[in-house]
Amino acid sequence: MGRDPSSATLEVKIHPSRDDAAVHHGQGSSPPIPPRHIQRTSPAGFSSSSSNASPRNRDDREFSLFRRWIPWLVPCFVVANVVLFIITMYVNDCPKHLFRGSCVASFLGRFSFQPLKENPLLGPSSYTLEKMGALVVDRVIHGEAWRLLSCMWLHGGVVHILANMLSLVFIGIRLEQEFGFVRIGFLYVISGFGGSLLSALFIQSGISVGASGALFGLLGGMLSEILMNWTIYANKVAALLTLIVITLINLAVGILPYVDNFAHIGGFLSGFFLGFVFLIRPQFKWIVQRNSPSAPSSLKNRHKPYQYILWIISFLLLTSGYIIGLIFLLRGVNLNDHCSWCRYLSCVPTSLWRCDAKQVYCETSQIGNRLNITCLSNGRSELVDMPNVGFPSPLELCSQLCR
């Protein structure tokens, strides 16, 4: 569903204020316990550095603020995507169903790729992707809503899956280490669904596949996590600005043709609101109080009031948005009819490219088990056999003839 989000590195450390950790002792009291230096090396998803860490001793004891999880779900997601791509190429079987031209990398046998003119990403045909579960709005409207989820596990080619899986590893692994597999798993899947939903409401022709919506959801979750847990980080402004720049660059790439920027936007917005719901953490003073035995127990609330407010608002906005979006989609509403400028969010026409898809028209006639197809725009025609299994759709054949 477009290009993958970039990854970047930034170090963010936490230093407790002196007032938070200091405790005064009078005469006769027990010796003061050396204060712990509470340090958070980075916000979730950003790289950290431990080169300046000092060894533990009586006067300088360090500990981790939160539990560190062993990531296993994100690697499983990567394996699942790769396995499904291999299965898709097996089903595609280019040498058997080749209509025109030669398969790319024919030495791979049935795993060889469609001609580059048909699929420059080194992958299967659009017919195979549709059969495997790609997002096709017309089929969603007619009872196949499961495609809103299945499309995020499919990819258009080797280039597509390689870019997305590298991004998933760089971003997802660190997030799972920080927040665990449950929260990151829900964040990834629900964001992918949100990206598919917004894409289906604006782009109702063609097919759409890819995990880019879910990946943008992880970026959105990283952004809201910094805002939600603002008191934990020291140089949070630098982290926030870096993340915003990364997101804007990736969204800017989405204005190119053949990139589904609506999936990016839908995934990012879903992840942004989900981050307020799933990635909430205790306020800094509560953490200091919990981990410092000598600190006074004056703070009872784990979270600040603004964190509760953001949680409630985000949950309500996300839930209502999904419900309204599904109702519009299942009723066949095209949001472009109600927003004349929204199409420019996904593609901006220039002198170098066009955004409107060229309509092709063909005339077909069947002779026994053979199909004669004639392109009305250029007059080219071809007679093809129609195997019982895996035959490309007439629309795909027409598109190839009219190129």
C-alpha positions in Angstrom: 0.0 0.0 0.0 2.8 2.3 -0.8 6.3 3.0 0.4 7.6 1.9 3.8 8.1 4.4 6.6 11.7 5.3 7.3 13.5 4.6 10.5 15.8 6.9 12.4 17.8 6.9 15.5 17.8 9.3 18.4 19.0 9.1 21.9 16.7 10.2 24.7 17.7 10.0 28.4 15.8 10.6 31.6 17.3 12.3 34.6 15.2 12.7 37.7 15.1 16.1 39.3 16.7 16.5 42.6 13.5 17.3 44.4 11.9 14.0 43.2 14.6 11.7 44.6 16.1 13.6 47.6 15.0 12.7 51.2 16.2 14.6 54.3 17.2 12.6 57.3 17.5 14.0 60.9 19.7 12.9 63.7 19.2 9.3 64.8 17.7 8.2 61.5 19.0 5.4 59.5 21.8 6.2 56.9 20.3 7.5 53.7 19.9 5.1 50.9 21.9 6.3 47.9 19.5 7.6 45.3 18.9 5.6 42.2 19.7 7.2 38.9 16.5 6.5 36.9 17.5 6.5 33.3 15.5 5.8 30.1 17.8 5.5 27.2 15.3 6.3 24.5 11.6 6.6 23.6 10.1 3.5 22.1 11.3 2.8 18.6 14.4 5.0 18.8 17.9 3.6 19.1 19.7 4.1 22.4 23.3 4.2 23.4 24.9 2.7 26.5 28.4 3.9 25.9 28.3 6.4 28.7 26.8 4.0 31.3 28.8 3.7 34.5 29.3 0.5 36.4 27.0 -0.1 39.4 28.4 0.8 42.9 27.1 1.9 46.2 26.7 5.6 45.1 25.4 5.0 41.6 22.8 2.4 41.1 20.9 2.2 37.8 17.8 0.3 36.9 15.4 0.0 34.1 12.2 1.9 34.4 10.0 -0.7 32.7 10.1 -4.4 31.9 11.9 -5.3 28.7 10.2 -7.9 26.5 11.7 -10.5 24.3 10.3 -9.7 20.8 8.8 -12.7 19.0 5.6 -11.5 17.5 7.1 -9.0 15.0 9.5 -11.8 13.7 6.4 -14.0 13.3 4.7 -11.2 11.4 7.7 -11.1 9.0 7.7 -14.9 8.6 4.0 -14.9 7.9 4.3 -12.2 5.2 7.2 -14.0 3.5 5.4 -17.4 3.6 2.2 -15.8 2.1 4.2 -14.2 -0.6 5.8 -17.5 -1.5 2.3 -19.2 -1.6 1.1 -16.3 -3.8 3.9 -16.9 -6.3 3.1 -20.6 -6.2 -0.5 -20.0 -7.0 0.4 -17.4 -9.7 2.4 -19.9 -11.7 3.5 -17.5 -14.4 4.7 -20.0 -17.0 1.3 -21.8 -17.0 -0.8 -18.7 -17.3 1.5 -16.4 -19.3 -0.5 -14.3 -21.7 2.0 -12.0 -23.2 5.8 -11.7 -23.0 8.2 -13.8 -21.0 8.2 -14.5 -17.3 11.0 -12.8 -15.3 13.6 -15.2 -13.7 12.1 -18.1 -15.6 14.7 -20.4 -13.9 12.5 -20.2 -10.8 9.8 -22.3 -12.6 6.3 -21.6 -11.3 7.7 -19.1 -8.8 9.0 -16.9 -11.7 7.6 -13.3 -11.9 5.2 -11.6 -14.2 6.6 -9.5 -17.0 8.0 -6.2 -15.8 5.6 -4.2 -17.9 2.8 -5.9 -15.9 4.4 -5.8 -12.5 7.7 -3.9 -12.1 7.9 -4.9 -8.4 8.9 -8.5 -9.4 5.7 -10.3 -8.3 2.4 -11.9 -9.3 -0.4 -10.8 -11.5 -3.2 -8.6 -10.1 -5.6 -11.5 -10.8 -3.6 -13.7 -8.4 -3.5 -11.0 -5.7 -7.2 -10.6 -6.0 -7.8 -14.3 -5.6 -5.5 -14.4 -2.6 -7.4 -11.6 -0.7 -6.3 -8.2 -2.1 -8.5 -5.2 -1.3 -11.2 -4.9 -4.0 -13.9 -2.4 -2.9 -16.6 -3.9 -5.0 -16.1 -7.3 -3.5 -16.0 -5.8 0.0 -19.3 -4.2 -0.6 -20.8 -7.5 -1.7 -19.9 -9.4 1.5 -16.1 -9.9 1.5 -15.3 -7.4 4.3 -12.5 -9.8 5.4 -10.4 -8.3 2.6 -9.9 -5.2 4.7 -7.6 -7.4 6.9 -6.3 -9.9 4.5 -4.8 -7.3 2.1 -2.3 -6.2 4.7 -0.6 -9.6 4.6 -0.1 -9.6 0.8 2.5 -7.8 -1.3 2.9 -6.9 -4.9 6.4 -8.1 -5.4 9.9 -8.8 -4.0 10.7 -5.0 -3.9 7.5 -4.3 -2.1 7.8 -7.0 0.6 11.5 -6.3 1.1 11.0 -2.6 1.8 8.0 -3.2 4.2 9.6 -6.1 6.1 12.9 -4.2 6.7 10.8 -1.3 8.1 8.8 -3.6 10.2 11.9 -5.1 11.7 13.6 -1.8 12.5 10.5 -0.2 14.0 8.5 -3.1 15.3 11.2 -4.9 17.2 12.0 -2.0 19.4 8.3 -1.2 20.1 7.7 -4.8 21.1 10.7 -4.7 23.4 9.2 -1.7 25.1 5.5 -2.6 25.3 5.2 -6.3 24.7 3.6 -8.4 22.0 -0.1 -7.9 23.0 -0.2 -4.1 22.7 2.0 -3.9 19.6 0.1 -6.8 18.0 -3.2 -5.0 18.4 -1.7 -1.7 17.3 -0.3 -3.2 14.1 -3.4 -5.1 13.1 -6.0 -2.4 13.9 -3.9 0.3 12.2 -3.7 -1.9 9.1 -7.4 -2.2 9.2 -7.8 1.5 9.5 -5.5 2.1 6.5 -7.5 -0.3 4.4 -10.8 1.3 5.5 -9.8 4.8 4.5 -8.2 3.6 1.3 -11.5 1.8 0.3 -13.5 4.9 1.0 -11.4 7.1 -1.4 -9.9 4.7 -4.0 -12.6 2.4 -5.3 -11.0 1.2 -8.5 -8.2 -1.3 -8.8 -6.7 -3.5 -6.1 -4.6 -2.7 -3.0 -2.2 -4.8 -1.0 0.6 -4.2 1.5 1.5 -3.6 5.1 2.3 0.1 4.7 -0.9 1.2 6.5 0.1 -1.0 9.6 3.6 0.4 9.5 2.4 3.9 9.5 0.3 2.9 12.4 3.5 2.1 14.3 4.8 5.6 13.5 1.6 7.1 14.7 1.8 5.1 17.9 5.4 6.3 18.5 4.3 9.9 18.1 1.3 9.6 20.5 3.5 7.6 23.0 5.9 10.5 23.3 3.0 13.0 23.8 1.1 10.7 26.3 4.2 9.9 28.4 5.7 13.4 28.1 7.0 13.6 31.7 9.3 10.5 31.2 11.6 12.0 28.6 14.3 14.6 29.0 15.0 15.7 25.4 11.5 14.9 24.1 11.3 17.9 21.9 14.1 16.6 19.7 12.5 13.2 19.6 9.1 14.6 18.7 10.5 16.8 15.9 12.5 14.0 14.4 9.5 11.7 14.3 7.3 14.4 12.8 9.9 15.0 10.0 10.2 11.3 9.3 6.4 11.0 9.0 6.0 14.1 6.8 8.7 12.8 4.4 7.0 9.4 4.0 3.6 11.1 3.5 5.1 13.4 0.9 6.3 10.3 -1.0 2.7 9.2 -1.0 1.7 11.9 -3.5 3.5 10.0 -6.2 1.3 8.0 -8.6 0.6 4.3 -7.9 1.2 4.9 -4.1 -1.9 4.5 -1.9 -1.4 7.4 0.4 -4.9 7.1 1.9 -3.8 3.8 3.4 -0.8 5.6 4.9 -2.9 8.4 6.3 -5.6 6.0 7.7 -2.9 3.8 9.3 -1.1 6.7 10.8 -4.3 8.3 12.3 -5.4 4.9 13.6 -2.0 4.3 15.2 -1.9 7.8 16.6 -5.2 7.4 18.5 -4.4 3.8 19.4 -1.1 4.9 21.0 -3.0 7.0 23.5 -5.1 3.9 24.4 -2.4 1.1 24.4 0.9 2.8 25.1 0.0 4.8 28.3 2.6 4.7 31.1 2.8 5.9 34.7 3.9 9.5 35.4 7.5 10.0 36.2 7.1 11.0 39.9 5.0 7.9 40.5 7.9 5.8 39.1 10.4 7.6 41.3 8.2 7.0 44.4 7.7 3.3 43.6 11.5 2.6 43.1 12.9 4.8 45.9 12.2 3.2 49.3 13.1 6.4 51.1 10.8 8.6 49.1 7.6 9.9 50.7 4.4 8.1 49.6 2.5 11.3 48.7 1.6 10.4 45.1 -1.3 8.0 44.7 -2.3 8.3 41.0 -0.3 6.3 38.5 -1.3 8.7 35.7 -1.8 12.4 35.2 -5.3 13.7 34.5 -4.4 14.7 30.9 -3.4 11.0 30.3 -6.9 9.8 31.2 -8.5 12.6 29.1 -6.4 11.6 26.0 -7.3 8.0 26.6 -11.0 8.6 26.6 -11.1 11.0 23.7 -8.9 8.8 21.5 -11.0 5.7 22.3 -14.2 7.5 21.4 -12.9 9.1 18.2 -11.4 5.8 17.0 -14.4 3.7 17.7 -16.9 6.2 16.2 -14.6 6.7 13.2 -14.4 3.0 12.4 -18.2 2.5 12.8 -19.0 5.4 10.6 -16.4 4.4 8.0 -17.7 0.8 7.8 -21.3 2.1 7.4 -20.2 4.4 4.5 -18.2 1.6 2.9 -20.8 -1.1 3.0 -23.3 1.4 1.6 -21.0 2.1 -1.4 -20.3 5.7 -0.5 -17.4 7.3 -2.4 -16.0 10.1 -0.2 -14.4 11.7 -3.3 -18.0 12.8 -4.2 -18.1 14.8 -1.0 -14.5 16.1 -1.0 -13.3 17.5 -4.3 -9.7 18.1 -3.2 -9.1 15.0 -1.1 -7.8 13.1 -4.2 -4.7 15.3 -4.1 -3.7 13.7 -0.7 -2.8 10.6 -2.6 -1.5 11.9 -5.9 -0.7 15.3 -7.2 -0.6 15.6 -11.0 2.5 17.2 -12.6 4.0 17.4 -16.0 5.9 14.2 -15.3 3.0 12.0 -14.5 -0.8 11.7 -14.5 -3.0 10.6 -11.6 -6.1 9.5 -13.4 -6.1 6.0 -14.5 -6.6 5.5 -18.2 -9.8 3.7 -19.0 -9.5 0.8 -21.5 -12.3 -0.9 -23.4 -12.2 -4.2 -25.2 -14.6 -6.3 -27.2 -14.6 -10.0 -26.5 -16.1 -13.1 -28.2 -15.9 -16.7 -27.2 -15.2 -19.5 -29.7 -15.4 -22.8 -27.9 -12.8 -22.7 -25.1 -11.0 -19.8 -26.7 -11.5 -16.1 -26.2 -10.9 -13.4 -28.8 -10.2 -10.0 -27.3 -9.9 -6.8 -29.3 -8.7 -3.5 -27.8 -11.0 -0.7 -29.1 -8.4 2.0 -28.6 -5.6 0.6 -30.7 -7.4 -2.2 -32.7 -5.0 -4.9 -31.4 -6.6 -8.3 -30.9 -5.5 -11.7 -29.6 -7.0 -15.2 -29.4 -6.2 -17.0 -26.1 -7.0 -20.3 -24.6 -9.2 -20.4 -21.5 -7.9 -23.0 -19.0 -10.4 -24.0 -16.4 -8.2 -22.9 -13.5 -6.4 -19.7 -12.9 -7.4 -17.9 -16.1 -6.7 -14.2 -15.9 -9.7 -11.9 -15.9 -10.9 -10.3 -19.2 -10.1 -6.9 -17.6 -6.5 -7.9 -17.0 -6.2 -9.3 -20.6 -7.7 -6.1 -22.0 -5.3 -3.9 -20.0 -2.3 -5.8 -21.4 -3.6 -5.5 -25.0 -4.3 -1.8 -24.7 -0.9 -0.8 -23.4 
